[in-house]
Amino acid sequence: MEKRLLSLLVLCIFFVIGEAAIKCYSCDYPDVKCGDNFAYTPSDAIECAGSCVKRSGKRSDGSYEVYRGCHSQTETYCHDAQYNGMSVTECFCNEEYCNSG
């Protein structure tokens, strides 16, 4: 009976740990591969605990800024926010490579 409980506990831990990290793209302005002409591949992604984020907005000089990376947020949603003095749209997602779009 103890072996069965131990096996079940190990299996549960395996599933929890396996889902604790997801792969997200990580890049930032002024990297031109990070913007609208996104040119990263899955091998460029990093492991994140939590969720992926994409933050995008227009700078005061008219250029477009995009940030992709990890975030502690665990819900999936988008919202408008202020970041470094500019209006941005932030989107959080919880699937592998989901911050590519």
N, C-alpha and C positions, 0 to 999 in steps of 0.2 A: 504494500500500500504506500509506504514512504517513497519507494522508487517512482511510482506512478505520479505522486504529487510533485516530486522533484522534477521529473520530466516535463510535467505540465507547466511548472513554474519557469523552467528554462525556455520552453517554447514560447510562453507569453512574453518573456523578456526579449527574446529574439525578435518578435513581431513589433514590440514597442520601440526598440532601438532601431530596427530597420526602417520605421516610418518617421523617426525623429529628425532625420536630415533629408533635405531635397537639394537638387542641383539647380542653381540660379546663375544667370549671366551677371558678370560684374564688370562695369565699365562706366566712364564718366566723361563729361564735357572737358576738354575740347576734342576728344577722340572721335574723329569723323565716322569710324566704323560703328560707333555707339548710337548714332542718330537715326534718321529716317532710312538711310541706306545701311541698315543693320547688317554687319558682315562677320559676326562671331559664329563659331561652331560649338556643338556640345562639348568638345574637348577643351574649350575655353572656360567652361562653367566651373563654379566653385560649390562646395557643400555648405548649406545653410541650415541652421536650426531655427525654426520659425517659418517664415515665408519669404517669397521673392517680392521685390518692389521695383516698379518703374516710375520714375518721377520725370515729368517733362514740362517745359514752359519756355516762354519767350523772354529773352534778356532785354534790358533797356536799349541796347545797341541794335536790336532787331534780330540778333542771332538766336538760334534755338538750342536750348540746353537739355540734355537727357542724362539721367543717372539710372543705372540698373545695378541691383545688388541684393543684399540680405536685409531683413527687418524682423524684429521680434513679434510683430503683429501676426496673429494667427487666423484672422477672418479674411475672406475674399471679398473685396469691394474696391471701388474707385471713389475719390472725392477731390474737390478743389481745395487748395490750401495756399498759404504763403510760405515761401522758402527763400532765404537769402535775398529778401526784398523783391521777389517776383511772384506772380501768380502761376501756380503749377497745378497739374493734375497728377495725383498719386494713385497708383493702382497696386494692390496687394493680391497675391495669388499663391496657391499652395500645391501646385503640380510641378513636376520636373520641367525645367526650361520655360516656364510660363511667362517670364518677363521679356520675351523676345519681341513681342508685338507692339 
